[in-house]
Amino acid sequence: MKQIHNQEKQQFKKLFKQELIDNFEERFKILEVFLKTERHIAVGELVQILEDKGFHFEPDFVRDTLKLMCRFGFAQVNRFDNGLVRYEHRHLCQHHDHMICTKCRRIIEFHNDRIELLQVQIADDYDFHILQHKMEIYGICSQCLKERKQIIPLAMAKQGEQLVIKDFTGGSGARMRLLSIGLKIGDTIDVITNIGKGQVVIAIDCKRYVLGRGLSQKILCRPV
């Protein structure tokens, strides 16, 4: 990796000077610190890391430098499901995809040659020429699964998650209301919408149900 970073620095010097980019020395310092951050990083996080190392740059200057780095292919921008803009290294000839934990926000990079080949084959089947692609898989990482309780209220479930109804709480009134809606113990639920507040939208056997927050707290489920 050190050799790759040295190559990146040399190409950065050549291109930025060739294109007469201003404030070269300051931008080069930002590149050096950025290359040492082996993670997906937001502008504010990079500003703080620079501060910790004794470099004081305005956020707008750091943001502008990152945009230039994207333009010249030293970085690339990602917007995962929460919409926050994050930057990562873009090392030439080193493509990878992402798995994102919807609980702790951890981002896991992976590369799979079979997936890459399959994408090319699928594109060929449709007579489609691929220019670029990315894959994002959302779920729950192994660490969060270890820490998670086996039985959770539906209100705590994540969008896209599949669960099995194990029990109802809240007394006979709530139980009868849920049964009248069409929910029963043993049903498998697909969580369509749950943004942490307001209504929860679920699907059971290709039918959609909209539940209030209070009612969704009374449905105890086990993740599949």
C-alpha positions in Angstrom: 0.0 0.0 0.0 2.9 2.4 0.7 4.1 2.0 -2.8 0.6 2.8 -4.2 0.4 5.9 -2.0 3.8 7.1 -3.2 2.7 6.6 -6.8 -0.5 8.6 -6.0 1.6 11.4 -4.5 3.8 11.6 -7.6 0.9 11.7 -10.0 -0.8 14.3 -7.8 2.2 16.6 -8.0 2.5 16.1 -11.8 -1.2 16.7 -12.6 -1.9 19.6 -10.1 1.2 21.5 -11.2 0.5 20.8 -14.9 -3.0 22.2 -14.5 -1.8 25.2 -12.4 -4.0 24.4 -9.5 -3.6 27.0 -6.8 -2.4 26.5 -3.2 -0.5 23.4 -4.2 1.4 22.8 -1.0 -1.7 23.0 1.2 -3.6 20.7 -1.1 -0.8 18.2 -1.1 -0.8 18.1 2.7 -4.5 17.3 2.6 -3.8 14.5 0.1 -1.1 13.0 2.4 -3.5 13.0 5.4 -6.3 11.6 3.3 -4.2 8.7 2.0 -3.5 7.7 5.6 -7.2 7.5 6.5 -8.2 4.0 5.5 -11.9 4.6 5.7 -14.8 6.4 4.1 -14.6 9.9 5.5 -16.8 13.0 5.5 -15.4 16.5 5.1 -15.9 17.5 8.7 -14.0 14.3 9.9 -11.1 15.0 7.6 -11.0 18.7 8.8 -10.8 17.3 12.4 -8.0 14.9 11.6 -6.0 17.7 9.9 -6.6 19.9 13.0 -5.2 17.1 15.2 -2.1 16.9 13.1 -1.6 20.7 13.3 -3.0 21.7 9.9 -5.7 24.4 10.0 -7.7 24.6 6.9 -11.2 26.0 6.3 -13.8 23.3 5.6 -14.6 24.9 2.2 -11.0 24.6 1.2 -10.8 21.0 2.2 -14.1 20.3 0.4 -12.8 22.0 -2.7 -9.6 20.0 -2.6 -11.5 16.7 -2.3 -13.6 17.7 -5.3 -10.4 18.3 -7.3 -9.1 14.9 -6.1 -12.3 13.3 -7.4 -12.0 15.2 -10.7 -8.5 13.9 -11.2 -9.3 10.4 -10.0 -7.5 10.3 -6.6 -10.7 10.0 -4.6 -14.4 9.1 -5.2 -17.5 10.2 -3.5 -20.2 8.0 -2.0 -23.7 8.8 -0.7 -24.9 5.8 1.3 -28.5 5.5 2.5 -28.3 8.3 5.1 -27.3 10.7 2.3 -24.0 11.9 4.0 -21.3 12.6 1.5 -18.2 10.5 2.2 -14.9 10.2 0.3 -12.6 7.3 -0.2 -9.4 6.5 -2.0 -9.7 5.7 -5.7 -6.7 3.6 -6.5 -6.6 2.8 -10.2 -7.3 -0.8 -11.2 -8.6 -1.6 -7.7 -12.4 -1.8 -7.9 -14.4 -2.8 -4.8 -18.0 -2.8 -3.6 -19.6 -2.1 -0.2 -21.7 -3.7 2.5 -23.2 -1.2 4.9 -24.5 -2.0 8.4 -27.8 -0.2 8.9 -27.3 -0.3 12.7 -23.7 0.9 13.5 -23.1 2.4 10.0 -20.0 0.3 9.5 -18.9 0.1 5.9 -17.2 -3.1 4.7 -15.3 -3.1 1.4 -15.2 -6.3 -0.7 -14.3 -7.6 -4.1 -15.6 -10.7 -5.7 -14.4 -11.8 -9.2 -17.5 -14.0 -9.8 -19.8 -11.0 -9.2 -17.7 -8.9 -11.6 -17.8 -11.6 -14.3 -21.5 -12.1 -13.8 -22.2 -8.4 -14.3 -20.3 -8.4 -17.6 -22.2 -11.5 -18.7 -25.6 -10.0 -17.8 -24.7 -6.8 -19.6 -23.7 -8.8 -22.6 -27.0 -10.7 -22.6 -28.8 -7.4 -22.9 -26.3 -6.0 -25.5 -25.4 -3.3 -22.9 -22.0 -1.7 -22.6 -20.9 -1.1 -19.0 -19.2 2.3 -18.3 -19.1 2.0 -14.5 -21.0 0.3 -11.7 -21.2 0.0 -8.0 -22.9 -2.5 -5.6 -24.2 -1.6 -2.1 -25.5 -4.3 0.1 -27.4 -3.1 3.2 -27.8 -5.3 6.3 -26.5 -5.9 9.8 -22.9 -6.7 10.5 -21.8 -9.7 12.5 -20.9 -7.6 15.6 -24.3 -6.0 15.7 -26.0 -9.4 15.3 -24.0 -10.7 18.4 -25.2 -7.7 20.5 -28.8 -7.8 19.3 -31.5 -9.4 21.3 -33.2 -12.4 19.8 -36.7 -11.0 20.3 -37.4 -7.3 19.4 -40.4 -5.1 18.9 -41.3 -4.5 15.3 -40.7 -0.8 15.9 -37.0 -1.6 16.3 -36.7 -3.5 13.0 -34.6 -2.1 10.1 -36.0 -1.4 6.7 -35.6 -4.4 4.4 -35.4 -6.8 7.3 -37.4 -10.0 7.5 -38.9 -11.2 10.8 -41.2 -13.7 12.3 -44.0 -12.7 14.7 -43.5 -14.4 18.0 -45.9 -12.7 20.4 -48.2 -9.7 21.0 -48.1 -7.6 24.1 -50.4 -4.9 25.5 -53.3 -7.0 26.7 -56.3 -8.6 25.1 -57.5 -5.4 23.4 -54.2 -4.9 21.5 -54.1 -8.6 20.7 -57.6 -8.6 19.2 -56.9 -5.4 17.2 -53.8 -7.0 15.7 -55.7 -10.2 14.9 -58.5 -8.2 13.3 -56.0 -6.5 11.1 -54.9 -9.8 9.8 -51.6 -10.4 11.7 -51.0 -13.6 13.6 -48.2 -15.4 15.5 -45.9 -17.2 13.1 -46.4 -14.7 10.2 -43.2 -13.7 8.3 -42.9 -10.0 7.9 -41.0 -7.9 5.4 -40.3 -4.4 6.7 -40.9 -1.9 3.9 -40.6 1.4 5.7 -39.4 2.2 9.2 -37.5 5.5 9.7 -37.4 5.4 13.5 -40.6 7.5 13.9 -44.1 7.6 12.6 -45.8 4.7 10.9 -44.3 1.3 10.0 -45.2 -0.3 6.7 -44.8 -4.0 6.4 -45.8 -6.8 4.0 -47.1 -10.3 4.7 -47.8 -12.7 1.8 -47.7 -9.8 -0.8 -50.2 -7.7 1.3 -49.2 -4.3 2.7 -50.1 -3.1 6.2 -49.6 0.3 7.8 -49.1 0.3 11.6 -48.9 3.2 14.1 -45.8 3.5 16.2 -47.6 2.4 19.4 -49.0 -0.7 17.8 -45.7 -1.7 16.2 -44.2 -1.7 19.7 -46.6 -4.4 20.7 -45.6 -6.9 18.0 -42.6 -9.0 19.2 -40.5 -10.5 16.4 -37.5 -12.7 15.8 -35.2 -11.7 13.0 -35.0 -14.4 10.3 
